[in-house]
Amino acid sequence: MTARTIVITGASDGIGASAARTLAAQGENVVVVVGRSKEKTERIAAEIGADYFVADFAELAQVRRLATQLREKYPRIDVLANNAGGIMGARELTVDGHEKTYQINHLAPFLLTTELMDVLTASKATVINTSSAANSLYGRLDIDDLDVANKYSANLAYGNAKLENILFTAELHHRYHAAGISTAAFHPGVVATNFAADTTSPFRFMYRSFLNRLMLSPEQGADTLVWLATATPGQEWASGAYYAKRALAKANKQAYDPGLAKELWERSAAMVAQDVDKLDPRS
């Protein structure tokens, strides 16, 4: 295998950490782990001999700082795995003024990816977005209410965010595949991790109950991510699509609406541009 540079967010635990371990063991040149907890992220990095960075996606300034750090250190990024995410409880706004589930799961990865676009296109990179079957179960996206101010529930916000991951994947393919980028979204399965542990979401009870024993291991959950990162796009998988268990999967019907994907991209770009203006002393 040709040595490459792979960046994985949400890699301090769960499937992100498991994927980082597997990829490092396979001999990837540089595996870069990104997490919110310095202690946990540093521990994983030390375990596998990886580089690491710390960023909290609930603050877009930290996402921009992360993008700058990655650009400065890595002239080439072969794979960007946008794996950071999670479900929240009661509706909460970030310091940037966005609903927390929306920002952490979609807007922050959107910002990180677009901030790195010149490096990613030059590298002919693969961009992988961790979605969930929740996109179909709970996603009912209202493009005029991305911050879920109306009829909020933790499940709706999470389902929408996981649907947005797929729409972002499709539009990223549409805009940049000709420039060399390949992209995929995937459902890891129901994995026995600390998912929802520090939230008030009803999901936390399932993850703490006897049902935990029926869930996939983090290694099993990471399998499709590792496959997408190592298999050849255009030959072993098709860019712009949604996968589960290494195969094309059926998503929410809204995921196949190119107009919705385009509108989500444009509104997301406007949101992060507005955030830049807030921080610009000239504005």
One Martini backbone bead per residue (centre of mass of N, CA, C, O) as a GRO file, in nm:
protein
  283
    1MET     BB    1   0.095   0.037   0.023
    2THR     BB    2   0.058   0.359  -0.012
    3ALA     BB    3   0.156   0.621   0.149
    4ARG     BB    4  -0.054   0.817   0.368
    5THR     BB    5  -0.291   1.078   0.456
    6ILE     BB    6  -0.505   1.061   0.752
    7VAL     BB    7  -0.808   1.215   0.860
    8ILE     BB    8  -0.972   1.192   1.191
    9THR     BB    9  -1.260   1.256   1.332
   10GLY     BB   10  -1.364   1.142   1.621
   11ALA     BB   11  -1.081   0.969   1.747
   12SER     BB   12  -1.103   0.917   2.077
   13ASP     BB   13  -1.339   0.712   1.995
   14GLY     BB   14  -1.470   0.445   1.882
   15ILE     BB   15  -1.468   0.431   1.540
   16GLY     BB   16  -1.237   0.631   1.507
   17ALA     BB   17  -1.027   0.480   1.676
   18SER     BB   18  -1.048   0.209   1.528
   19ALA     BB   19  -0.967   0.313   1.247
   20ALA     BB   20  -0.691   0.420   1.330
   21ARG     BB   21  -0.571   0.152   1.418
   22THR     BB   22  -0.604   0.000   1.151
   23LEU     BB   23  -0.452   0.195   0.961
   24ALA     BB   24  -0.184   0.188   1.114
   25ALA     BB   25  -0.146  -0.126   1.089
   26GLN     BB   26  -0.141  -0.100   0.759
   27GLY     BB   27   0.078   0.155   0.703
   28GLU     BB   28   0.009   0.432   0.723
   29ASN     BB   29   0.187   0.708   0.732
   30VAL     BB   30  -0.048   0.925   0.828
   31VAL     BB   31  -0.229   0.948   1.128
   32VAL     BB   32  -0.494   1.173   1.211
   33VAL     BB   33  -0.616   1.280   1.522
   34VAL     BB   34  -0.943   1.403   1.624
   35GLY     BB   35  -1.050   1.583   1.924
   36ARG     BB   36  -1.196   1.711   2.222
   37SER     BB   37  -1.014   1.537   2.403
   38LYS     BB   38  -0.696   1.551   2.498
   39GLU     BB   39  -0.652   1.292   2.658
   40LYS     BB   40  -0.782   1.085   2.457
   41THR     BB   41  -0.633   1.170   2.197
   42GLU     BB   42  -0.343   1.131   2.303
   43ARG     BB   43  -0.371   0.830   2.366
   44ILE     BB   44  -0.425   0.726   2.082
   45ALA     BB   45  -0.175   0.846   1.947
   46ALA     BB   46   0.033   0.695   2.123
   47GLU     BB   47  -0.058   0.403   2.056
   48ILE     BB   48  -0.016   0.453   1.714
   49GLY     BB   49   0.169   0.695   1.621
   50ALA     BB   50   0.014   0.972   1.607
   51ASP     BB   51  -0.124   1.245   1.521
   52TYR     BB   52  -0.265   1.549   1.690
   53PHE     BB   53  -0.586   1.716   1.754
   54VAL     BB   54  -0.776   1.985   1.905
   55ALA     BB   55  -1.147   2.005   1.878
   56ASP     BB   56  -1.445   2.200   1.905
   57PHE     BB   57  -1.740   2.197   1.711
   58ALA     BB   58  -1.897   2.420   1.895
   59GLU     BB   59  -1.650   2.594   1.762
   60LEU     BB   60  -1.559   2.748   1.471
   61ALA     BB   61  -1.279   2.861   1.546
   62GLN     BB   62  -1.158   2.572   1.590
   63VAL     BB   63  -1.196   2.476   1.300
   64ARG     BB   64  -1.017   2.688   1.166
   65ARG     BB   65  -0.763   2.617   1.321
   66LEU     BB   66  -0.744   2.328   1.224
   67ALA     BB   67  -0.717   2.390   0.923
   68THR     BB   68  -0.454   2.547   0.951
   69GLN     BB   69  -0.284   2.322   1.078
   70LEU     BB   70  -0.316   2.118   0.846
   71ARG     BB   71  -0.205   2.293   0.616
   72GLU     BB   72   0.082   2.342   0.745
   73LYS     BB   73   0.162   2.022   0.781
   74TYR     BB   74  -0.018   1.918   0.516
   75PRO     BB   75   0.020   1.910   0.171
   76ARG     BB   76  -0.120   1.622   0.213
   77ILE     BB   77  -0.460   1.478   0.171
   78ASP     BB   78  -0.620   1.172   0.116
   79VAL     BB   79  -0.800   1.161   0.389
   80LEU     BB   80  -1.130   1.268   0.502
   81ALA     BB   81  -1.286   1.199   0.818
   82ASN     BB   82  -1.615   1.284   0.906
   83ASN     BB   83  -1.690   1.168   1.241
   84ALA     BB   84  -1.793   1.381   1.401
   85GLY     BB   85  -2.050   1.350   1.662
   86GLY     BB   86  -2.403   1.372   1.776
   87ILE     BB   87  -2.635   1.360   2.035
   88MET     BB   88  -2.867   1.542   2.201
   89GLY     BB   89  -3.094   1.718   2.380
   90ALA     BB   90  -3.165   1.987   2.451
   91ARG     BB   91  -3.190   2.278   2.323
   92GLU     BB   92  -2.884   2.427   2.182
   93LEU     BB   93  -2.658   2.688   2.163
   94THR     BB   94  -2.395   2.813   2.034
   95VAL     BB   95  -2.160   3.064   2.010
   96ASP     BB   96  -2.267   3.092   1.694
   97GLY     BB   97  -2.601   3.036   1.698
   98HIS     BB   98  -2.634   2.720   1.680
   99GLU     BB   99  -2.747   2.428   1.668
  100LYS     BB  100  -2.562   2.178   1.795
  101THR     BB  101  -2.619   1.937   1.610
  102TYR     BB  102  -2.580   2.083   1.343
  103GLN     BB  103  -2.290   2.185   1.384
  104ILE     BB  104  -2.131   1.921   1.459
  105ASN     BB  105  -2.242   1.733   1.212
  106HIS     BB  106  -2.224   1.966   0.970
  107LEU     BB  107  -2.102   2.259   0.974
  108ALA     BB  108  -1.814   2.188   1.064
  109PRO     BB  109  -1.741   1.985   0.835
  110PHE     BB  110  -1.796   2.183   0.611
  111LEU     BB  111  -1.580   2.387   0.693
  112LEU     BB  112  -1.333   2.205   0.692
  113THR     BB  113  -1.351   2.113   0.398
  114THR     BB  114  -1.353   2.398   0.258
  115GLU     BB  115  -1.081   2.496   0.389
  116LEU     BB  116  -0.931   2.227   0.237
  117MET     BB  117  -0.981   2.219  -0.076
  118ASP     BB  118  -0.702   2.261  -0.209
  119VAL     BB  119  -0.570   2.011  -0.083
  120LEU     BB  120  -0.778   1.797  -0.174
  121THR     BB  121  -0.758   1.839  -0.480
  122ALA     BB  122  -0.447   1.801  -0.507
  123SER     BB  123  -0.484   1.496  -0.369
  124LYS     BB  124  -0.729   1.335  -0.456
  125ALA     BB  125  -0.947   1.300  -0.242
  126THR     BB  126  -1.113   1.149   0.031
  127VAL     BB  127  -1.452   1.192   0.152
  128ILE     BB  128  -1.587   1.107   0.476
  129ASN     BB  129  -1.924   1.052   0.604
  130THR     BB  130  -2.084   1.013   0.905
  131SER     BB  131  -2.373   0.859   0.943
  132SER     BB  132  -2.722   0.734   0.953
  133ALA     BB  133  -3.030   0.576   0.985
  134ALA     BB  134  -3.163   0.837   1.104
  135ASN     BB  135  -3.224   0.975   0.833
  136SER     BB  136  -3.489   0.795   0.799
  137LEU     BB  137  -3.631   0.785   1.081
  138TYR     BB  138  -3.605   1.132   1.148
  139GLY     BB  139  -3.579   1.282   0.885
  140ARG     BB  140  -3.711   1.638   0.835
  141LEU     BB  141  -3.621   1.865   0.623
  142ASP     BB  142  -3.595   2.221   0.681
  143ILE     BB  143  -3.442   2.468   0.505
  144ASP     BB  144  -3.575   2.706   0.701
  145ASP     BB  145  -3.474   2.503   0.970
  146LEU     BB  146  -3.168   2.414   1.054
  147ASP     BB  147  -3.196   2.495   1.380
  148VAL     BB  148  -3.455   2.378   1.501
  149ALA     BB  149  -3.689   2.582   1.625
  150ASN     BB  150  -3.912   2.387   1.526
  151LYS     BB  151  -4.012   2.111   1.669
  152TYR     BB  152  -3.817   2.005   1.875
  153SER     BB  153  -3.586   1.724   1.871
  154ALA     BB  154  -3.332   1.512   1.909
  155ASN     BB  155  -3.408   1.322   1.673
  156LEU     BB  156  -3.457   1.531   1.452
  157ALA     BB  157  -3.181   1.670   1.461
  158TYR     BB  158  -3.018   1.411   1.400
  159GLY     BB  159  -3.157   1.318   1.140
  160ASN     BB  160  -3.094   1.575   0.983
  161ALA     BB  161  -2.783   1.563   1.007
  162LYS     BB  162  -2.754   1.283   0.861
  163LEU     BB  163  -2.881   1.389   0.601
  164GLU     BB  164  -2.676   1.619   0.551
  165ASN     BB  165  -2.435   1.433   0.503
  166ILE     BB  166  -2.549   1.323   0.232
  167LEU     BB  167  -2.594   1.588   0.082
  168PHE     BB  168  -2.300   1.678   0.100
  169THR     BB  169  -2.182   1.442  -0.055
  170ALA     BB  170  -2.333   1.496  -0.322
  171GLU     BB  171  -2.238   1.796  -0.366
  172LEU     BB  172  -1.936   1.745  -0.358
  173HIS     BB  173  -1.936   1.569  -0.603
  174HIS     BB  174  -2.063   1.768  -0.805
  175ARG     BB  175  -1.835   2.000  -0.764
  176TYR     BB  176  -1.541   1.796  -0.725
  177HIS     BB  177  -1.492   1.539  -0.898
  178ALA     BB  178  -1.348   1.669  -1.148
  179ALA     BB  179  -1.103   1.755  -0.937
  180GLY     BB  180  -1.072   1.452  -0.765
  181ILE     BB  181  -1.303   1.405  -0.575
  182SER     BB  182  -1.411   1.170  -0.330
  183THR     BB  183  -1.736   1.054  -0.196
  184ALA     BB  184  -1.883   0.942   0.129
  185ALA     BB  185  -2.144   0.780   0.297
  186PHE     BB  186  -2.219   0.623   0.629
  187HIS     BB  187  -2.333   0.335   0.809
  188PRO     BB  188  -2.213   0.170   1.104
  189GLY     BB  189  -2.428   0.115   1.296
  190VAL     BB  190  -2.495  -0.032   1.605
  191VAL     BB  191  -2.278   0.087   1.852
  192ALA     BB  192  -2.071   0.010   2.127
  193THR     BB  193  -2.071   0.310   2.293
  194ASN     BB  194  -2.076   0.654   2.423
  195PHE     BB  195  -2.329   0.723   2.299
  196ALA     BB  196  -2.517   0.971   2.465
  197ALA     BB  197  -2.400   0.978   2.763
  198ASP     BB  198  -2.388   1.324   2.780
  199THR     BB  199  -2.705   1.319   2.756
  200THR     BB  200  -3.080   1.350   2.733
  201SER     BB  201  -3.122   1.130   2.551
  202PRO     BB  202  -3.298   0.836   2.506
  203PHE     BB  203  -3.051   0.672   2.390
  204ARG     BB  204  -2.892   0.625   2.660
  205PHE     BB  205  -3.058   0.377   2.759
  206MET     BB  206  -2.981   0.175   2.539
  207TYR     BB  207  -2.662   0.197   2.588
  208ARG     BB  208  -2.708   0.092   2.908
  209SER     BB  209  -2.833  -0.165   2.836
  210PHE     BB  210  -2.867  -0.491   2.731
  211LEU     BB  211  -2.850  -0.399   2.425
  212ASN     BB  212  -2.543  -0.354   2.411
  213ARG     BB  213  -2.482  -0.666   2.353
  214LEU     BB  214  -2.613  -0.639   2.043
  215MET     BB  215  -2.397  -0.473   1.944
  216LEU     BB  216  -2.151  -0.343   1.786
  217SER     BB  217  -1.841  -0.307   1.747
  218PRO     BB  218  -1.614  -0.071   1.673
  219GLU     BB  219  -1.479  -0.245   1.454
  220GLN     BB  220  -1.737  -0.301   1.293
  221GLY     BB  221  -1.822   0.000   1.252
  222ALA     BB  222  -1.537   0.073   1.097
  223ASP     BB  223  -1.525  -0.095   0.834
  224THR     BB  224  -1.643   0.100   0.617
  225LEU     BB  225  -1.442   0.325   0.658
  226VAL     BB  226  -1.189   0.162   0.587
  227TRP     BB  227  -1.280   0.080   0.307
  228LEU     BB  228  -1.313   0.367   0.187
  229ALA     BB  229  -1.006   0.447   0.253
  230THR     BB  230  -0.876   0.185   0.072
  231ALA     BB  231  -1.043   0.182  -0.156
  232THR     BB  232  -1.136   0.229  -0.496
  233PRO     BB  233  -1.261   0.480  -0.647
  234GLY     BB  234  -1.460   0.369  -0.927
  235GLN     BB  235  -1.433   0.049  -0.852
  236GLU     BB  236  -1.543  -0.029  -0.541
  237TRP     BB  237  -1.675   0.266  -0.541
  238ALA     BB  238  -1.915   0.525  -0.546
  239SER     BB  239  -1.940   0.844  -0.581
  240GLY     BB  240  -2.190   1.014  -0.374
  241ALA     BB  241  -2.271   0.791  -0.170
  242TYR     BB  242  -2.451   0.544   0.029
  243TYR     BB  243  -2.347   0.332   0.308
  244ALA     BB  244  -2.361  -0.027   0.408
  245LYS     BB  245  -2.176  -0.290   0.447
  246ARG     BB  246  -2.021  -0.224   0.168
  247ALA     BB  247  -2.298  -0.095   0.057
  248LEU     BB  248  -2.551   0.015  -0.089
  249ALA     BB  249  -2.794   0.246   0.041
  250LYS     BB  250  -3.093   0.348   0.178
  251ALA     BB  251  -3.237   0.659   0.191
  252ASN     BB  252  -3.375   0.927   0.227
  253LYS     BB  253  -3.558   1.086  -0.011
  254GLN     BB  254  -3.411   1.366   0.031
  255ALA     BB  255  -3.118   1.264  -0.059
  256TYR     BB  256  -3.224   1.280  -0.388
  257ASP     BB  257  -3.217   1.605  -0.382
  258PRO     BB  258  -3.040   1.834  -0.559
  259GLY     BB  259  -3.170   2.099  -0.465
  260LEU     BB  260  -3.126   2.055  -0.161
  261ALA     BB  261  -2.818   2.023  -0.169
  262LYS     BB  262  -2.761   2.304  -0.285
  263GLU     BB  263  -2.905   2.471  -0.062
  264LEU     BB  264  -2.740   2.367   0.177
  265TRP     BB  265  -2.470   2.469   0.083
  266GLU     BB  266  -2.540   2.773   0.057
  267ARG     BB  267  -2.634   2.810   0.355
  268SER     BB  268  -2.378   2.714   0.491
  269ALA     BB  269  -2.188   2.921   0.363
  270ALA     BB  270  -2.336   3.168   0.478
  271MET     BB  271  -2.299   3.101   0.777
  272VAL     BB  272  -1.983   3.099   0.785
  273ALA     BB  273  -1.953   3.385   0.669
  274GLN     BB  274  -2.097   3.529   0.902
  275ASP     BB  275  -1.897   3.438   1.120
  276VAL     BB  276  -1.657   3.587   1.004
  277ASP     BB  277  -1.776   3.875   1.027
  278LYS     BB  278  -1.798   3.877   1.342
  279LEU     BB  279  -1.463   3.852   1.361
  280ASP     BB  280  -1.437   4.116   1.194
  281PRO     BB  281  -1.319   4.434   1.262
  282ARG     BB  282  -1.427   4.564   0.979
  283SER     BB  283  -1.753   4.510   1.029
   0.00000   0.00000   0.00000
